[in-house]
Amino acid sequence: MDDSKIIELFFERSERAIVELSEKYGRLCKSVSMNVLGDERDAEECVNDAYLKVWNAIPPNRPDSLKAFVCRLVRRVSVDRYKHDHAQKRKGNYAVSIEELENLLCAESSSVDEIMTEELSKLIDAFLDTLSKTNRMLFVRRYWYLDSYEILAELSGLREGAVRTRLNRIREKLKAYLKGNGVTL
């Protein structure tokens, strides 16, 4: 079913909207949550919690991209669950992926904190536009969908070591790009 039709079902408050949403994006949502949590039952619970959030958000919201909207909610719910469950521990795919970016964005300076999140997001979006299709896919899949290096290697046809090297170089380019645009790291 087309996304606009699913959104209309939400506006009609039809329970079929959740069924259609799940049929279309359920596997993707579970994958996003599994990449954060690594536990199937927790992932299913987070996806269901995110569906409830979608139900409560539409209406009044009418997202331009239902896929991005639901994935963002699933990711947010899953990250919150991860933080709650691992308050004293630092392990798993989520922690490793985030640590890679923290080393770049959370250096000694607090100037990143001074830039509004929206401005930083726009800079990162502009940076992503400078990357090749493969490099952009690797970056987004690693740091948004939290895919492992193994999965990224399968998706890209590259060796795992090549994926690691590319992502390291992309992070360095991002660092230089942000510095070039006035962000002190």
Stockholm file with secondary structure:
# STOCKHOLM 1.0

chainA/1-185         MDDSKIIELFFERSERAIVELSEKYGRLCKSVSMNVLGDERDAEECVNDAYLKVWNAIPPNRPDSLKAFVCRLVRRVSVDRYKHDHAQKRKGNYAVSIEELENLLCAESSSVDEIMTEELSKLIDAFLDTLSKTNRMLFVRRYWYLDSYEILAELSGLREGAVRTRLNRIREKLKAYLKGNGVTL
#=GR chainA/1-185 SS CCHHHHHHHHHTTCTHHHHHHHHHHHHHHHHHHHHHHCCHHHHHHHHHHHHHHHHHHTTTCCCSCHHHHHHHHHHHHHHHHHHHHTTTCCCHHHHHHHHHHHHHHSSSCCHHHHSCHHHHHHHHHHHHHTSCHHHHHHHHHHHTSCCCHHHHHHHHTCCHHHHHHHHHHHHHHHHHHHHHTTCCC
#=GC SS_cons         CCHHHHHHHHHTTCTHHHHHHHHHHHHHHHHHHHHHHCCHHHHHHHHHHHHHHHHHHTTTCCCSCHHHHHHHHHHHHHHHHHHHHTTTCCCHHHHHHHHHHHHHHSSSCCHHHHSCHHHHHHHHHHHHHTSCHHHHHHHHHHHTSCCCHHHHHHHHTCCHHHHHHHHHHHHHHHHHHHHHTTCCC
//
